[in-house]
Amino acid sequence: MTGKIELEKTFQKYLDKKLKYLSNKNGFLGIDNKFNFKERVVVIPFGLEKTVSYGGGTKNGPKEIIKASHQVELYDEELHCEPYKKIGIKTLKPFKIHKNIKKALKQISNINEEILNKKLFPITLGGEHSITPGCIAPFAKKYKNLCLLHFDAHADLRESYNGEKFSHASAIKRCLDNKNVSVISFGIRNISQNEIFYLKKNSYRINIFWAKDKTKWNLKKFKQLIKNKNVYLTFDVDGLDSSIMPATGTPEPGGLFWDETLNIIKIATKNSNVVGADINELSPIKGFNSYNFLVAKLAYKILAYKFLYK
C-alpha cells in the first residue's frame, strides 16, 4: 500500500512541475539538440500492457518507435518541407506506469489534460489499445461533441473480454460510455455477434467502413461525416494489412495499405479539427525494424498533415 501511495505522490509531483522532456536528440525523430523551437506537439511514450490476449510485446512499442524515428527522413517530399521545423515536437521523458489498469488510464488522462491546458497537441505511443479511453477523457470533457477516427481490424465494442471491462478488446466501447462521443471506424474485419447487437442499437453514433467493402468506400460520405468536427484519431496498427504489419498481437489479413491510409488521414485533417492522437498495439519483432519504422513514419505523417496539409 505504501508503495502505491508513493507512486501516486511521485506522479502528482510530475504533473505539478513543468512537463519534462527528453533532449531533442533522444526524443522522437532524433532532432539535433542545436535546433531550438517552441513545441506545439508532445509525444507521450506510454507502453501500457495489461490485457493483451494473443501476442504480447506492446510495452516495448514506444521505445522502438522512437528509436526507429531517428531513421525517418525529416524532409517530406509531399509537403515540400521539413515539417518538424514548422511544428515543434517534444517527447516526454518515460515514467513509471501504474500496475493497476484503471489508475494507469487515469495517469494518461491527467497527462493529456495537462498538455491540453498548455494548448499543445498530444500524440500517445502505446502500448495496447486499452490506453485510448484514458487518452480521450480530457477531450470528452472539453468538447461538447467528440468524434473518434478509429483505424483497426477489430471493432473493440465488447463490454468486457476475459473478465476485464478495460480490455483492449473493449477500448472503443469504453470511449462510447461518454454519451458525447461518436466513432468512425476504418478497416474493421473482425467483430463478435454481441458487438453486432451493440452496433445496431447505437448505429446513430457508430459508422463503420468495413474492410471487405474497401473498393466501394464512399469517401465523400466520410468527408461529410467528419466535416467541421472535433476529431481524436486512434490508430491500432492491426488495422493495416498483415502483409505490411505482422508486428502486432492480433494481425489480420485484408486490411489497409499505406497510401489509402494516408488518404483517409488527409481527408480528416483537411476537413475537421484533429485535436489529439494515439498509435497503439505495435509488438516489435526482434531483427525486423521495418515495422517499427512504418509506425514512426505514420506518426510523423499524422503530425505533418495535422499542421501543414491544407
N, C-alpha and C positions, 0 to 999 in steps of 0.2 A: 504493500500500500504506500509506504514512504517513497519508494522509487517512482511510483506513478505520480504522486503529488509533486515530487521534484522535477519530473519530466514536464508536467504541465506548467510549473512555475518558470522553468527554463524557456519553454516555448513562448509564454506570455512576454517574457523579457525580450525575446527575439522580435516579437511584434511591436513592442513598445519603442524599440530603437529604430533608427533608420534601417531600411532594408539592406541587408549585407550581400554584396555581390562578389562573385569570382572576378579575378582580373580579366581583362579583355582576352588575353592570350589563352587562358584556361577555360573560358566560357564558350557559349555557342558561337560557332564559326571561327574561333581562334583568332580574333581580330587583334591587330598589332596594338600593344599597350600604349604606343605613342599617339594613337588616334583618340582624340578627346571629343566626346559628344554628350548631349543631354538625352537620356533614354526616354523612349516612348513605349518600348516593349520590355517586358520582364519574362524571361524564360524560367520556368519553375521545374526543376527535376524532382519528381515525386514517384518513386518506384514502389508504390504500394502493391503487394502481392499477398492476398489473403484467401481468395475464393476461386482461384483458377481450377478448372475441373478436368483438364486433359493435360496438355503440355505446359510446363512451368518455365520460369526464367524471366518473367516480365519485370521483376525487381531490378534486373540489370539493364533494362531498356534505356533509361535516361542517360546513364554513364556512356553507353555505347553510341547512342545518338549524338551526344555532344562530341565524343571522340571522332566519330565519322564526319561530323560537320566541319572539322578542321581541314577536310579534303574537298569540301564543296567549293567550286569556283565562285568567287564573290561577284563577278560580273554576270548580269542577266542579259542574254542576247535578245530576249523578247522585249524587255523594258529599256534596253539600251543604256544601262547604268549599273552601278554597284549599289543595290538597294539599301544595304546596311548603313551607308553613309547618309542617306536621306531619312532613315527610320530611327536609328539609335536603339541598339539592342544590348541589354544587360542580362546576366544569368545569376540567379540566386545561388548562394553557397548551399551545398547539400546539408540537410539537417536530419535529425533522428525522427523517423515516422512512428507514431503511436502504434502499439501492437493491437489495440482494440480498434476494430474497423470503424465503428461509429465515431470514436474520438479522432481517428485518422481523417475521416471525412470532415470533421469539424476543423481540424488543422488546415486543410487545404481551403476550406470555406473562409477561414479567418485571413489566410494569406491573400486570397483573391479579393476579399473585401478591402484589405489594406492597400492593395495595388489599385483597385478602383477608386478609393478615396484620394489617391495621388494622381488620378486621371491618366493612368497608364493602362496598357493593353497586356493582359496576361495570356501566355500560352504555356500550358502544362504538359510535360512529357512524362507519361506513365511508363510502367505501372499498368495494372489491369483496368478494365473499363469501369469497374465499380467506383473509380475516382470521380466520375462525371457528376453524380448528384451533389457531391460536396463542392465541386468546381462551380456549378451553376447557382448555388444557393444565394450568393450576394447579388447575382444578376436578376434572379427571380424576384428578389426583394426590391431591387432598384427600378425595374421596368414593369409597367402595367401589364404588358404582354411580351413574352419572350418566345422566340421560335428556335428550336434546335434544328440545325442542319446536321444530319446523322449519316455517316458512312459506316457500313457494317455488313457482314454476311448474315448476322443474326438480328432478329427484331428486338431482343432484350426486353421483352414485355412480360416476362414471368413475374408472378407475385413473389415467388421465392424459388431458390434452387438448392438442393441438398440441405434444406432446412435453414438457409440463410437469406433473409429478405434484402440484404445489401450485396448479394452476389453480383458478379459481373454479368450474369445472365438476366439480372433484374435492373440493370442500370437505367434504361430508358423508362421503365415503369416507375422507378423511384423519382425520376425527374418529373414525370407526369402526375405525381402526387401533388405537385404545385398546380393549382387549377388555372393559373395564368400562363402555363407552358403548353406549347404545341410542338409537333415534330414533323419534319420532312425527312424521310429516310431513303437512301440510295444504296442499291446493291444487295438488298435482303434476298436470301435464298435458303434460309433455314429458320423454320418457325414451328412451334408446337400447336396442337389443337386448342389448348386453353388460351394461348396467345391470340389465336384467330377469334375466339369468342370476345376477348377484351377489345381487340381491334375493331370488330363490328359495332360494339357498343360505344366506342369512342372515335368513330370514323370522322366526326366533325373536327377533330383536332389532331388526327394522325393521317398523313399522306405518305404512301409507300410507292417508290419507283422500283418495282421488282426486278431483280437481275435477269429473270427469264424473259422480260419484255424489253431488254436493252435496245434492240433495233427499232422499237416502236415508241420509245420515250418521247413525250411531248415536252420539250424543254421550254417552250413558250408558256405552257401551263405552269411550270416550275417558276419561271420569271414572274408570273402574275401572283403566284402563291407567296413569294418572298418579297415582293415589291414594298420598299419603304419600311420593312420590319426591322426590329432589333433581333439580331441573329447570333446565337452561340454555336460554333462549329465543333462538333465532336467526331473524331476520326479513329475508329477501330481499324487497325491495319489489315484485319482479316476481310474487310470489305474489298480489298484488292484481290485479284485472281491469284490462286495459289501458285501459279506458274511464275509469278514475279514476286510473291510474298509468301514463301513457305515458313518464314521465321515468326510464327505466331502459334499460340496454343491450340487453336481450332481452325486450321486452314480449310478453305472451301473452294472447289473449282467453280468456274462460271461467274467470276467476279469482275470488278472494274480494272481497266488498264490505265496507264499513266495519262495519256492525252485526254481521254474522256473525263477522268477525274479532275484534271486541271480546268477543263472547260466548265464543269459544274461549279467549281470554286470561283472562277472568274465571273460567271453569271451572278453568283451570290454577292461577291464584293462590289460589283458594279451597281447592283440594284437594291441593296439593303445595307443596313448598318451592322457590320460584323463587330461584335463587342468583346469577344474572347474566344479561346480555342483550347482544345486538348487533343493530343495524339496518344493512343494507348495500344496495349497488347502486343508490342514488339517483344519477342522472345529470342534474343540474339543466339545465333548458331556459331560456335567457335570455328574460325577459319573461313567463314563466309561473310565478309564485311559488306558486300554489295547491298544486302537488305537493310543494314543499319544506315548505309549511305542514302538509300532511297528515302528512308523516313526523314533523315536530316535535310535532304533537298526538298522534300514535301513541306516541312516546317518553314523553310526559307521562302518557298513559293507562296505559301499561305500569307506570310507577312508581307511579301512584296506586293501581292495582289491587293491585300487589305489597304495598304497605304499609298500605293502608286498606280494601280490599274484603274483607269477612268474610261 
